């Protein structure tokens, strides 16, 4: 995977390489960052996604705030012939706002609108709701094996 990423882009940054990410943003490089991952509650706020609380990472708004980068959402849409159409949307307005919950909600609202249009193309296996505010996270129940 890394071989092909380097073949078609300037490379990859590891999740923990925040300094490298900030350097790239300050150098006006294009950086892709997936804001819909559930990394737990320590670096997240609970914003609604499909009307359920979802641990939503605050890194996108903090990175935009620290770097001055503009956040431009996009969506790759798989076409019937197997190719992809890249839909690039206008930059988010008033982002970052200075309110991490508001920023997380803005991203979740945008993503939810896209998923509603193409639900079959969203990667639902991410377990987007595994971290819950009550700490229980029982939205995913493993089926029991029947004898």
C-alpha positions, 0 to 999 in steps of 0.5 A: 500500500505504501509503495502505491501511495508513494508512486501516486503522491508525495508520500505518507505521514504516520498518524503520530507525525503531527510535526510532519503534518503541520510542516506539510500544511504550512508548506501549502501541501495537500494533506488528506486526513480522515476525520471519521475514525473513532480513536476513543474519547481522549482526543475526541468530542461526542458529536452526532452522526446519524443522530447517535453520539460518535467519538469525533476526533478534534485534530482536523480543526486543531491542525487547521487552526495551527497551520492556517490551512483551508479544509476542503472536503472531497468524496471519491465516488465509485462509478459503475465501470469501477473507476472513481469520480472525485467530487471536490466541494467548497472549503468549509466556512467558519472552520475552524470556529474556535469551538471543537464540538461545533467543528466536529459537528460540522464535519459529521453533518457534511459527511452524513449528507454524503453518506445518505447519497451513497450509503453503499460506498461508506466503509461501515466496518469502521465501527464509527460508534464503538466509543460512547459517552457512557463508556459502555459502547454496546452498540456493537454486539457480537452474535453468539454462536448457536450450537 
